[in-house]
Amino acid sequence: MSNKKSFIPKFKTDNDAAAFFDNHDSTDFIQDTTKANMSFPQPMHKIVISLDDKEWRLLQRKAILSKVSYAHLLKKMLHAQLTTA
């Protein structure tokens, strides 16, 4: 084993980096890394609701008058109800 310090070279492409790490153990380079501050958005949950024709038409009309999509309007309405309890 050599006493020469290993270092991570600069890569031109992601493919170059992948090829390098296919042939090198990434744990040999831990000392050359820095902690990355990352955040991920909270997951969104989708729901399905059934509206009768009258409710659907009212929702669409209100959305048009508000100049927003019906989904956005419905989300705002639900949020208002959930946060005022």
PDB file of N, CA, C and O in Angstrom:
ATOM      1  N   MET A   1       0.844  -1.177   0.000  1.00  0.00           N
ATOM      2  CA  MET A   1       0.000   0.000   0.000  1.00  0.00           C
ATOM      3  C   MET A   1       0.887   1.237   0.000  1.00  0.00           C
ATOM      4  O   MET A   1       1.877   1.291   0.730  1.00  0.00           O
ATOM      5  N   SER A   2       0.555   2.188  -0.778  1.00  0.00           N
ATOM      6  CA  SER A   2       1.341   3.407  -0.929  1.00  0.00           C
ATOM      7  C   SER A   2       0.947   4.428   0.139  1.00  0.00           C
ATOM      8  O   SER A   2      -0.189   4.426   0.614  1.00  0.00           O
ATOM      9  N   ASN A   3       1.892   5.304   0.517  1.00  0.00           N
ATOM     10  CA  ASN A   3       1.611   6.372   1.474  1.00  0.00           C
ATOM     11  C   ASN A   3       1.080   7.617   0.772  1.00  0.00           C
ATOM     12  O   ASN A   3       0.758   8.610   1.425  1.00  0.00           O
ATOM     13  N   LYS A   4       0.989   7.569  -0.539  1.00  0.00           N
ATOM     14  CA  LYS A   4       0.492   8.695  -1.326  1.00  0.00           C
ATOM     15  C   LYS A   4      -0.978   8.950  -0.980  1.00  0.00           C
ATOM     16  O   LYS A   4      -1.794   8.028  -0.989  1.00  0.00           O
ATOM     17  N   LYS A   5      -1.306  10.215  -0.674  1.00  0.00           N
ATOM     18  CA  LYS A   5      -2.678  10.563  -0.323  1.00  0.00           C
ATOM     19  C   LYS A   5      -3.568  10.491  -1.562  1.00  0.00           C
ATOM     20  O   LYS A   5      -3.250  11.045  -2.613  1.00  0.00           O
ATOM     21  N   SER A   6      -4.674   9.803  -1.409  1.00  0.00           N
ATOM     22  CA  SER A   6      -5.643   9.724  -2.506  1.00  0.00           C
ATOM     23  C   SER A   6      -6.491  10.988  -2.506  1.00  0.00           C
ATOM     24  O   SER A   6      -6.744  11.569  -1.450  1.00  0.00           O
ATOM     25  N   PHE A   7      -6.921  11.408  -3.662  1.00  0.00           N
ATOM     26  CA  PHE A   7      -7.826  12.539  -3.748  1.00  0.00           C
ATOM     27  C   PHE A   7      -8.836  12.285  -4.853  1.00  0.00           C
ATOM     28  O   PHE A   7      -8.585  11.522  -5.786  1.00  0.00           O
ATOM     29  N   ILE A   8      -9.972  12.935  -4.730  1.00  0.00           N
ATOM     30  CA  ILE A   8     -11.020  12.796  -5.731  1.00  0.00           C
ATOM     31  C   ILE A   8     -10.703  13.766  -6.860  1.00  0.00           C
ATOM     32  O   ILE A   8     -10.626  14.973  -6.631  1.00  0.00           O
ATOM     33  N   PRO A   9     -10.521  13.263  -8.063  1.00  0.00           N
ATOM     34  CA  PRO A   9     -10.239  14.173  -9.180  1.00  0.00           C
ATOM     35  C   PRO A   9     -11.484  14.967  -9.580  1.00  0.00           C
ATOM     36  O   PRO A   9     -12.603  14.619  -9.203  1.00  0.00           O
ATOM     37  N   LYS A  10     -11.276  16.013 -10.330  1.00  0.00           N
ATOM     38  CA  LYS A  10     -12.397  16.780 -10.899  1.00  0.00           C
ATOM     39  C   LYS A  10     -12.889  16.019 -12.131  1.00  0.00           C
ATOM     40  O   LYS A  10     -12.087  15.575 -12.953  1.00  0.00           O
ATOM     41  N   PHE A  11     -14.192  15.873 -12.254  1.00  0.00           N
ATOM     42  CA  PHE A  11     -14.779  15.130 -13.377  1.00  0.00           C
ATOM     43  C   PHE A  11     -15.476  16.083 -14.324  1.00  0.00           C
ATOM     44  O   PHE A  11     -16.106  17.055 -13.906  1.00  0.00           O
ATOM     45  N   LYS A  12     -15.352  15.787 -15.609  1.00  0.00           N
ATOM     46  CA  LYS A  12     -16.032  16.598 -16.616  1.00  0.00           C
ATOM     47  C   LYS A  12     -17.503  16.215 -16.735  1.00  0.00           C
ATOM     48  O   LYS A  12     -18.353  17.060 -17.017  1.00  0.00           O
ATOM     49  N   THR A  13     -17.795  14.937 -16.518  1.00  0.00           N
ATOM     50  CA  THR A  13     -19.177  14.470 -16.665  1.00  0.00           C
ATOM     51  C   THR A  13     -19.522  13.509 -15.526  1.00  0.00           C
ATOM     52  O   THR A  13     -18.639  12.994 -14.840  1.00  0.00           O
ATOM     53  N   ASP A  14     -20.791  13.284 -15.344  1.00  0.00           N
ATOM     54  CA  ASP A  14     -21.249  12.289 -14.363  1.00  0.00           C
ATOM     55  C   ASP A  14     -20.780  10.895 -14.767  1.00  0.00           C
ATOM     56  O   ASP A  14     -20.477  10.068 -13.907  1.00  0.00           O
ATOM     57  N   ASN A  15     -20.720  10.634 -16.054  1.00  0.00           N
ATOM     58  CA  ASN A  15     -20.244   9.329 -16.520  1.00  0.00           C
ATOM     59  C   ASN A  15     -18.785   9.103 -16.142  1.00  0.00           C
ATOM     60  O   ASN A  15     -18.396   7.986 -15.799  1.00  0.00           O
ATOM     61  N   ASP A  16     -17.969  10.169 -16.204  1.00  0.00           N
ATOM     62  CA  ASP A  16     -16.568  10.056 -15.789  1.00  0.00           C
ATOM     63  C   ASP A  16     -16.481   9.727 -14.304  1.00  0.00           C
ATOM     64  O   ASP A  16     -15.671   8.895 -13.896  1.00  0.00           O
ATOM     65  N   ALA A  17     -17.310  10.375 -13.502  1.00  0.00           N
ATOM     66  CA  ALA A  17     -17.324  10.106 -12.063  1.00  0.00           C
ATOM     67  C   ALA A  17     -17.768   8.670 -11.794  1.00  0.00           C
ATOM     68  O   ALA A  17     -17.187   7.985 -10.953  1.00  0.00           O
ATOM     69  N   ALA A  18     -18.790   8.220 -12.502  1.00  0.00           N
ATOM     70  CA  ALA A  18     -19.274   6.846 -12.316  1.00  0.00           C
ATOM     71  C   ALA A  18     -18.199   5.837 -12.676  1.00  0.00           C
ATOM     72  O   ALA A  18     -18.018   4.840 -11.976  1.00  0.00           O
ATOM     73  N   ALA A  19     -17.485   6.091 -13.765  1.00  0.00           N
ATOM     74  CA  ALA A  19     -16.418   5.172 -14.182  1.00  0.00           C
ATOM     75  C   ALA A  19     -15.305   5.136 -13.140  1.00  0.00           C
ATOM     76  O   ALA A  19     -14.769   4.069 -12.842  1.00  0.00           O
ATOM     77  N   PHE A  20     -14.954   6.301 -12.583  1.00  0.00           N
ATOM     78  CA  PHE A  20     -13.912   6.361 -11.570  1.00  0.00           C
ATOM     79  C   PHE A  20     -14.308   5.532 -10.349  1.00  0.00           C
ATOM     80  O   PHE A  20     -13.521   4.726  -9.852  1.00  0.00           O
ATOM     81  N   PHE A  21     -15.548   5.739  -9.866  1.00  0.00           N
ATOM     82  CA  PHE A  21     -15.974   5.044  -8.649  1.00  0.00           C
ATOM     83  C   PHE A  21     -16.344   3.590  -8.902  1.00  0.00           C
ATOM     84  O   PHE A  21     -16.525   2.831  -7.950  1.00  0.00           O
ATOM     85  N   ASP A  22     -16.460   3.189 -10.150  1.00  0.00           N
ATOM     86  CA  ASP A  22     -16.589   1.761 -10.457  1.00  0.00           C
ATOM     87  C   ASP A  22     -15.291   1.039 -10.127  1.00  0.00           C
ATOM     88  O   ASP A  22     -15.301  -0.157  -9.837  1.00  0.00           O
ATOM     89  N   ASN A  23     -14.177   1.755 -10.169  1.00  0.00           N
ATOM     90  CA  ASN A  23     -12.857   1.152  -9.969  1.00  0.00           C
ATOM     91  C   ASN A  23     -12.164   1.606  -8.688  1.00  0.00           C
ATOM     92  O   ASN A  23     -11.026   1.209  -8.436  1.00  0.00           O
ATOM     93  N   HIS A  24     -12.821   2.427  -7.876  1.00  0.00           N
ATOM     94  CA  HIS A  24     -12.229   2.915  -6.632  1.00  0.00           C
ATOM     95  C   HIS A  24     -13.257   2.777  -5.508  1.00  0.00           C
ATOM     96  O   HIS A  24     -14.461   2.891  -5.739  1.00  0.00           O
ATOM     97  N   ASP A  25     -12.777   2.536  -4.313  1.00  0.00           N
ATOM     98  CA  ASP A  25     -13.641   2.421  -3.137  1.00  0.00           C
ATOM     99  C   ASP A  25     -13.904   3.823  -2.588  1.00  0.00           C
ATOM    100  O   ASP A  25     -12.973   4.522  -2.190  1.00  0.00           O
ATOM    101  N   SER A  26     -15.162   4.225  -2.568  1.00  0.00           N
ATOM    102  CA  SER A  26     -15.492   5.584  -2.134  1.00  0.00           C
ATOM    103  C   SER A  26     -15.102   5.842  -0.679  1.00  0.00           C
ATOM    104  O   SER A  26     -14.892   6.994  -0.300  1.00  0.00           O
ATOM    105  N   THR A  27     -15.002   4.789   0.146  1.00  0.00           N
ATOM    106  CA  THR A  27     -14.621   5.000   1.549  1.00  0.00           C
ATOM    107  C   THR A  27     -13.170   5.444   1.686  1.00  0.00           C
ATOM    108  O   THR A  27     -12.779   5.936   2.744  1.00  0.00           O
ATOM    109  N   ASP A  28     -12.368   5.282   0.649  1.00  0.00           N
ATOM    110  CA  ASP A  28     -10.990   5.766   0.680  1.00  0.00           C
ATOM    111  C   ASP A  28     -10.928   7.291   0.594  1.00  0.00           C
ATOM    112  O   ASP A  28      -9.869   7.879   0.816  1.00  0.00           O
ATOM    113  N   PHE A  29     -12.042   7.929   0.276  1.00  0.00           N
ATOM    114  CA  PHE A  29     -12.066   9.369   0.050  1.00  0.00           C
ATOM    115  C   PHE A  29     -12.908  10.128   1.073  1.00  0.00           C
ATOM    116  O   PHE A  29     -13.190  11.311   0.882  1.00  0.00           O
ATOM    117  N   ILE A  30     -13.309   9.467   2.152  1.00  0.00           N
ATOM    118  CA  ILE A  30     -14.159  10.107   3.161  1.00  0.00           C
ATOM    119  C   ILE A  30     -13.525  11.402   3.667  1.00  0.00           C
ATOM    120  O   ILE A  30     -14.224  12.398   3.852  1.00  0.00           O
ATOM    121  N   GLN A  31     -12.226  11.401   3.891  1.00  0.00           N
ATOM    122  CA  GLN A  31     -11.548  12.586   4.426  1.00  0.00           C
ATOM    123  C   GLN A  31     -11.622  13.771   3.465  1.00  0.00           C
ATOM    124  O   GLN A  31     -11.418  14.910   3.884  1.00  0.00           O
ATOM    125  N   ASP A  32     -11.904  13.530   2.203  1.00  0.00           N
ATOM    126  CA  ASP A  32     -11.962  14.610   1.205  1.00  0.00           C
ATOM    127  C   ASP A  32     -13.377  15.161   1.012  1.00  0.00           C
ATOM    128  O   ASP A  32     -13.599  16.027   0.166  1.00  0.00           O
ATOM    129  N   THR A  33     -14.310  14.669   1.782  1.00  0.00           N
ATOM    130  CA  THR A  33     -15.701  15.085   1.579  1.00  0.00           C
ATOM    131  C   THR A  33     -16.108  16.113   2.620  1.00  0.00           C
ATOM    132  O   THR A  33     -15.478  16.243   3.670  1.00  0.00           O
ATOM    133  N   THR A  34     -17.162  16.831   2.312  1.00  0.00           N
ATOM    134  CA  THR A  34     -17.750  17.778   3.258  1.00  0.00           C
ATOM    135  C   THR A  34     -19.231  17.472   3.379  1.00  0.00           C
ATOM    136  O   THR A  34     -19.852  16.935   2.462  1.00  0.00           O
ATOM    137  N   LYS A  35     -19.778  17.824   4.520  1.00  0.00           N
ATOM    138  CA  LYS A  35     -21.192  17.587   4.764  1.00  0.00           C
ATOM    139  C   LYS A  35     -22.019  18.495   3.850  1.00  0.00           C
ATOM    140  O   LYS A  35     -21.746  19.689   3.729  1.00  0.00           O
ATOM    141  N   ALA A  36     -23.011  17.921   3.225  1.00  0.00           N
ATOM    142  CA  ALA A  36     -23.912  18.696   2.366  1.00  0.00           C
ATOM    143  C   ALA A  36     -25.193  18.989   3.134  1.00  0.00           C
ATOM    144  O   ALA A  36     -25.775  18.096   3.750  1.00  0.00           O
ATOM    145  N   ASN A  37     -25.622  20.228   3.096  1.00  0.00           N
ATOM    146  CA  ASN A  37     -26.904  20.592   3.705  1.00  0.00           C
ATOM    147  C   ASN A  37     -27.976  20.440   2.645  1.00  0.00           C
ATOM    148  O   ASN A  37     -28.029  21.197   1.675  1.00  0.00           O
ATOM    149  N   MET A  38     -28.823  19.453   2.845  1.00  0.00           N
ATOM    150  CA  MET A  38     -29.871  19.171   1.867  1.00  0.00           C
ATOM    151  C   MET A  38     -31.212  19.157   2.562  1.00  0.00           C
ATOM    152  O   MET A  38     -31.315  18.788   3.732  1.00  0.00           O
ATOM    153  N   SER A  39     -32.219  19.554   1.850  1.00  0.00           N
ATOM    154  CA  SER A  39     -33.580  19.444   2.367  1.00  0.00           C
ATOM    155  C   SER A  39     -34.461  18.895   1.256  1.00  0.00           C
ATOM    156  O   SER A  39     -34.209  19.115   0.071  1.00  0.00           O
ATOM    157  N   PHE A  40     -35.468  18.195   1.654  1.00  0.00           N
ATOM    158  CA  PHE A  40     -36.380  17.577   0.706  1.00  0.00           C
ATOM    159  C   PHE A  40     -37.790  18.064   0.998  1.00  0.00           C
ATOM    160  O   PHE A  40     -38.173  18.213   2.159  1.00  0.00           O
ATOM    161  N   PRO A  41     -38.555  18.310  -0.043  1.00  0.00           N
ATOM    162  CA  PRO A  41     -39.919  18.779   0.196  1.00  0.00           C
ATOM    163  C   PRO A  41     -40.750  17.709   0.901  1.00  0.00           C
ATOM    164  O   PRO A  41     -40.534  16.508   0.738  1.00  0.00           O
ATOM    165  N   GLN A  42     -41.696  18.186   1.681  1.00  0.00           N
ATOM    166  CA  GLN A  42     -42.598  17.257   2.357  1.00  0.00           C
ATOM    167  C   GLN A  42     -43.425  16.531   1.299  1.00  0.00           C
ATOM    168  O   GLN A  42     -43.826  17.131   0.302  1.00  0.00           O
ATOM    169  N   PRO A  43     -43.680  15.241   1.515  1.00  0.00           N
ATOM    170  CA  PRO A  43     -44.460  14.506   0.517  1.00  0.00           C
ATOM    171  C   PRO A  43     -45.897  15.026   0.453  1.00  0.00           C
ATOM    172  O   PRO A  43     -46.484  15.414   1.464  1.00  0.00           O
ATOM    173  N   MET A  44     -46.426  15.022  -0.725  1.00  0.00           N
ATOM    174  CA  MET A  44     -47.814  15.426  -0.933  1.00  0.00           C
ATOM    175  C   MET A  44     -48.660  14.161  -1.010  1.00  0.00           C
ATOM    176  O   MET A  44     -48.225  13.144  -1.552  1.00  0.00           O
ATOM    177  N   HIS A  45     -49.838  14.231  -0.478  1.00  0.00           N
ATOM    178  CA  HIS A  45     -50.743  13.091  -0.511  1.00  0.00           C
ATOM    179  C   HIS A  45     -51.926  13.438  -1.399  1.00  0.00           C
ATOM    180  O   HIS A  45     -52.548  14.489  -1.240  1.00  0.00           O
ATOM    181  N   LYS A  46     -52.224  12.569  -2.312  1.00  0.00           N
ATOM    182  CA  LYS A  46     -53.342  12.791  -3.223  1.00  0.00           C
ATOM    183  C   LYS A  46     -54.565  12.055  -2.686  1.00  0.00           C
ATOM    184  O   LYS A  46     -54.463  10.951  -2.151  1.00  0.00           O
ATOM    185  N   ILE A  47     -55.710  12.686  -2.839  1.00  0.00           N
ATOM    186  CA  ILE A  47     -56.959  12.060  -2.424  1.00  0.00           C
ATOM    187  C   ILE A  47     -57.940  12.097  -3.588  1.00  0.00           C
ATOM    188  O   ILE A  47     -57.801  12.894  -4.516  1.00  0.00           O
ATOM    189  N   VAL A  48     -58.901  11.246  -3.519  1.00  0.00           N
ATOM    190  CA  VAL A  48     -59.959  11.212  -4.524  1.00  0.00           C
ATOM    191  C   VAL A  48     -61.270  11.468  -3.812  1.00  0.00           C
ATOM    192  O   VAL A  48     -61.584  10.812  -2.818  1.00  0.00           O
ATOM    193  N   ILE A  49     -62.034  12.422  -4.318  1.00  0.00           N
ATOM    194  CA  ILE A  49     -63.358  12.677  -3.752  1.00  0.00           C
ATOM    195  C   ILE A  49     -64.386  12.617  -4.871  1.00  0.00           C
ATOM    196  O   ILE A  49     -64.073  12.847  -6.040  1.00  0.00           O
ATOM    197  N   SER A  50     -65.584  12.312  -4.499  1.00  0.00           N
ATOM    198  CA  SER A  50     -66.676  12.265  -5.475  1.00  0.00           C
ATOM    199  C   SER A  50     -67.590  13.459  -5.250  1.00  0.00           C
ATOM    200  O   SER A  50     -68.030  13.718  -4.130  1.00  0.00           O
ATOM    201  N   LEU A  51     -67.871  14.183  -6.331  1.00  0.00           N
ATOM    202  CA  LEU A  51     -68.786  15.312  -6.290  1.00  0.00           C
ATOM    203  C   LEU A  51     -69.953  15.015  -7.220  1.00  0.00           C
ATOM    204  O   LEU A  51     -69.774  14.449  -8.298  1.00  0.00           O
ATOM    205  N   ASP A  52     -71.129  15.396  -6.796  1.00  0.00           N
ATOM    206  CA  ASP A  52     -72.244  15.255  -7.738  1.00  0.00           C
ATOM    207  C   ASP A  52     -72.129  16.380  -8.765  1.00  0.00           C
ATOM    208  O   ASP A  52     -71.306  17.283  -8.612  1.00  0.00           O
ATOM    209  N   ASP A  53     -72.938  16.325  -9.792  1.00  0.00           N
ATOM    210  CA  ASP A  53     -72.815  17.267 -10.906  1.00  0.00           C
ATOM    211  C   ASP A  53     -72.985  18.715 -10.453  1.00  0.00           C
ATOM    212  O   ASP A  53     -72.267  19.600 -10.919  1.00  0.00           O
ATOM    213  N   LYS A  54     -73.933  18.959  -9.546  1.00  0.00           N
ATOM    214  CA  LYS A  54     -74.176  20.323  -9.075  1.00  0.00           C
ATOM    215  C   LYS A  54     -72.948  20.861  -8.320  1.00  0.00           C
ATOM    216  O   LYS A  54     -72.532  21.998  -8.541  1.00  0.00           O
ATOM    217  N   GLU A  55     -72.375  20.043  -7.435  1.00  0.00           N
ATOM    218  CA  GLU A  55     -71.185  20.462  -6.692  1.00  0.00           C
ATOM    219  C   GLU A  55     -70.013  20.729  -7.638  1.00  0.00           C
ATOM    220  O   GLU A  55     -69.270  21.695  -7.465  1.00  0.00           O
ATOM    221  N   TRP A  56     -69.859  19.863  -8.635  1.00  0.00           N
ATOM    222  CA  TRP A  56     -68.780  20.013  -9.610  1.00  0.00           C
ATOM    223  C   TRP A  56     -68.910  21.322 -10.376  1.00  0.00           C
ATOM    224  O   TRP A  56     -67.927  22.042 -10.552  1.00  0.00           O
ATOM    225  N   ARG A  57     -70.129  21.633 -10.836  1.00  0.00           N
ATOM    226  CA  ARG A  57     -70.352  22.867 -11.589  1.00  0.00           C
ATOM    227  C   ARG A  57     -70.119  24.097 -10.716  1.00  0.00           C
ATOM    228  O   ARG A  57     -69.552  25.089 -11.175  1.00  0.00           O
ATOM    229  N   LEU A  58     -70.561  24.033  -9.441  1.00  0.00           N
ATOM    230  CA  LEU A  58     -70.334  25.151  -8.522  1.00  0.00           C
ATOM    231  C   LEU A  58     -68.841  25.366  -8.272  1.00  0.00           C
ATOM    232  O   LEU A  58     -68.362  26.500  -8.250  1.00  0.00           O
ATOM    233  N   LEU A  59     -68.122  24.274  -8.085  1.00  0.00           N
ATOM    234  CA  LEU A  59     -66.677  24.364  -7.870  1.00  0.00           C
ATOM    235  C   LEU A  59     -65.996  24.979  -9.089  1.00  0.00           C
ATOM    236  O   LEU A  59     -65.159  25.871  -8.949  1.00  0.00           O
ATOM    237  N   GLN A  60     -66.348  24.511 -10.270  1.00  0.00           N
ATOM    238  CA  GLN A  60     -65.741  25.047 -11.492  1.00  0.00           C
ATOM    239  C   GLN A  60     -66.049  26.536 -11.650  1.00  0.00           C
ATOM    240  O   GLN A  60     -65.163  27.324 -11.983  1.00  0.00           O
ATOM    241  N   ARG A  61     -67.288  26.915 -11.415  1.00  0.00           N
ATOM    242  CA  ARG A  61     -67.685  28.320 -11.568  1.00  0.00           C
ATOM    243  C   ARG A  61     -66.918  29.205 -10.581  1.00  0.00           C
ATOM    244  O   ARG A  61     -66.412  30.264 -10.951  1.00  0.00           O
ATOM    245  N   LYS A  62     -66.836  28.762  -9.325  1.00  0.00           N
ATOM    246  CA  LYS A  62     -66.124  29.540  -8.315  1.00  0.00           C
ATOM    247  C   LYS A  62     -64.639  29.653  -8.664  1.00  0.00           C
ATOM    248  O   LYS A  62     -64.032  30.702  -8.448  1.00  0.00           O
ATOM    249  N   ALA A  63     -64.062  28.599  -9.191  1.00  0.00           N
ATOM    250  CA  ALA A  63     -62.652  28.616  -9.585  1.00  0.00           C
ATOM    251  C   ALA A  63     -62.427  29.597 -10.723  1.00  0.00           C
ATOM    252  O   ALA A  63     -61.455  30.352 -10.711  1.00  0.00           O
ATOM    253  N   ILE A  64     -63.316  29.591 -11.703  1.00  0.00           N
ATOM    254  CA  ILE A  64     -63.205  30.522 -12.833  1.00  0.00           C
ATOM    255  C   ILE A  64     -63.297  31.964 -12.339  1.00  0.00           C
ATOM    256  O   ILE A  64     -62.517  32.821 -12.755  1.00  0.00           O
ATOM    257  N   LEU A  65     -64.248  32.222 -11.457  1.00  0.00           N
ATOM    258  CA  LEU A  65     -64.398  33.581 -10.918  1.00  0.00           C
ATOM    259  C   LEU A  65     -63.182  33.997 -10.087  1.00  0.00           C
ATOM    260  O   LEU A  65     -62.835  35.177 -10.042  1.00  0.00           O
ATOM    261  N   SER A  66     -62.543  33.043  -9.438  1.00  0.00           N
ATOM    262  CA  SER A  66     -61.360  33.321  -8.626  1.00  0.00           C
ATOM    263  C   SER A  66     -60.077  33.315  -9.457  1.00  0.00           C
ATOM    264  O   SER A  66     -59.003  33.654  -8.961  1.00  0.00           O
ATOM    265  N   LYS A  67     -60.204  32.927 -10.724  1.00  0.00           N
ATOM    266  CA  LYS A  67     -59.073  32.857 -11.656  1.00  0.00           C
ATOM    267  C   LYS A  67     -57.977  31.911 -11.175  1.00  0.00           C
ATOM    268  O   LYS A  67     -56.789  32.213 -11.279  1.00  0.00           O
ATOM    269  N   VAL A  68     -58.393  30.769 -10.650  1.00  0.00           N
ATOM    270  CA  VAL A  68     -57.481  29.710 -10.223  1.00  0.00           C
ATOM    271  C   VAL A  68     -58.039  28.385 -10.714  1.00  0.00           C
ATOM    272  O   VAL A  68     -59.199  28.305 -11.121  1.00  0.00           O
ATOM    273  N   SER A  69     -57.221  27.355 -10.677  1.00  0.00           N
ATOM    274  CA  SER A  69     -57.718  26.032 -11.056  1.00  0.00           C
ATOM    275  C   SER A  69     -58.651  25.513  -9.969  1.00  0.00           C
ATOM    276  O   SER A  69     -58.569  25.934  -8.816  1.00  0.00           O
ATOM    277  N   TYR A  70     -59.530  24.605 -10.340  1.00  0.00           N
ATOM    278  CA  TYR A  70     -60.436  24.048  -9.341  1.00  0.00           C
ATOM    279  C   TYR A  70     -59.666  23.283  -8.273  1.00  0.00           C
ATOM    280  O   TYR A  70     -60.067  23.274  -7.109  1.00  0.00           O
ATOM    281  N   ALA A  71     -58.560  22.641  -8.655  1.00  0.00           N
ATOM    282  CA  ALA A  71     -57.767  21.894  -7.674  1.00  0.00           C
ATOM    283  C   ALA A  71     -57.139  22.846  -6.660  1.00  0.00           C
ATOM    284  O   ALA A  71     -57.123  22.564  -5.462  1.00  0.00           O
ATOM    285  N   HIS A  72     -56.620  23.977  -7.147  1.00  0.00           N
ATOM    286  CA  HIS A  72     -56.023  24.965  -6.247  1.00  0.00           C
ATOM    287  C   HIS A  72     -57.086  25.546  -5.312  1.00  0.00           C
ATOM    288  O   HIS A  72     -56.846  25.698  -4.114  1.00  0.00           O
ATOM    289  N   LEU A  73     -58.233  25.863  -5.849  1.00  0.00           N
ATOM    290  CA  LEU A  73     -59.319  26.408  -5.037  1.00  0.00           C
ATOM    291  C   LEU A  73     -59.751  25.406  -3.972  1.00  0.00           C
ATOM    292  O   LEU A  73     -59.930  25.769  -2.809  1.00  0.00           O
ATOM    293  N   LEU A  74     -59.912  24.174  -4.360  1.00  0.00           N
ATOM    294  CA  LEU A  74     -60.321  23.137  -3.417  1.00  0.00           C
ATOM    295  C   LEU A  74     -59.280  22.963  -2.316  1.00  0.00           C
ATOM    296  O   LEU A  74     -59.630  22.789  -1.149  1.00  0.00           O
ATOM    297  N   LYS A  75     -57.995  23.009  -2.687  1.00  0.00           N
ATOM    298  CA  LYS A  75     -56.925  22.892  -1.702  1.00  0.00           C
ATOM    299  C   LYS A  75     -56.971  24.060  -0.726  1.00  0.00           C
ATOM    300  O   LYS A  75     -56.812  23.863   0.479  1.00  0.00           O
ATOM    301  N   LYS A  76     -57.189  25.286  -1.232  1.00  0.00           N
ATOM    302  CA  LYS A  76     -57.286  26.456  -0.362  1.00  0.00           C
ATOM    303  C   LYS A  76     -58.483  26.355   0.574  1.00  0.00           C
ATOM    304  O   LYS A  76     -58.381  26.693   1.753  1.00  0.00           O
ATOM    305  N   MET A  77     -59.610  25.893   0.056  1.00  0.00           N
ATOM    306  CA  MET A  77     -60.810  25.768   0.874  1.00  0.00           C
ATOM    307  C   MET A  77     -60.607  24.726   1.980  1.00  0.00           C
ATOM    308  O   MET A  77     -60.993  24.949   3.127  1.00  0.00           O
ATOM    309  N   LEU A  78     -60.015  23.622   1.637  1.00  0.00           N
ATOM    310  CA  LEU A  78     -59.763  22.566   2.611  1.00  0.00           C
ATOM    311  C   LEU A  78     -58.775  23.056   3.670  1.00  0.00           C
ATOM    312  O   LEU A  78     -58.963  22.816   4.862  1.00  0.00           O
ATOM    313  N   HIS A  79     -57.723  23.744   3.225  1.00  0.00           N
ATOM    314  CA  HIS A  79     -56.728  24.286   4.164  1.00  0.00           C
ATOM    315  C   HIS A  79     -57.390  25.242   5.145  1.00  0.00           C
ATOM    316  O   HIS A  79     -57.110  25.189   6.343  1.00  0.00           O
ATOM    317  N   ALA A  80     -58.261  26.111   4.657  1.00  0.00           N
ATOM    318  CA  ALA A  80     -58.953  27.075   5.524  1.00  0.00           C
ATOM    319  C   ALA A  80     -59.795  26.346   6.575  1.00  0.00           C
ATOM    320  O   ALA A  80     -59.819  26.735   7.742  1.00  0.00           O
ATOM    321  N   GLN A  81     -60.471  25.309   6.156  1.00  0.00           N
ATOM    322  CA  GLN A  81     -61.312  24.566   7.102  1.00  0.00           C
ATOM    323  C   GLN A  81     -60.475  23.837   8.147  1.00  0.00           C
ATOM    324  O   GLN A  81     -60.840  23.791   9.322  1.00  0.00           O
ATOM    325  N   LEU A  82     -59.340  23.262   7.710  1.00  0.00           N
ATOM    326  CA  LEU A  82     -58.510  22.473   8.621  1.00  0.00           C
ATOM    327  C   LEU A  82     -57.751  23.344   9.626  1.00  0.00           C
ATOM    328  O   LEU A  82     -57.468  22.901  10.739  1.00  0.00           O
ATOM    329  N   THR A  83     -57.426  24.564   9.243  1.00  0.00           N
ATOM    330  CA  THR A  83     -56.624  25.412  10.126  1.00  0.00           C
ATOM    331  C   THR A  83     -57.453  26.314  11.015  1.00  0.00           C
ATOM    332  O   THR A  83     -56.881  27.007  11.856  1.00  0.00           O
ATOM    333  N   THR A  84     -58.763  26.345  10.878  1.00  0.00           N
ATOM    334  CA  THR A  84     -59.595  27.194  11.720  1.00  0.00           C
ATOM    335  C   THR A  84     -60.299  26.398  12.815  1.00  0.00           C
ATOM    336  O   THR A  84     -61.158  26.935  13.516  1.00  0.00           O
ATOM    337  N   ALA A  85     -59.956  25.164  12.963  1.00  0.00           N
ATOM    338  CA  ALA A  85     -60.625  24.323  13.983  1.00  0.00           C
ATOM    339  C   ALA A  85     -60.077  24.559  15.365  1.00  0.00           C
ATOM    340  O   ALA A  85     -60.530  23.934  16.324  1.00  0.00           O
TER     341      ALA A  85
END
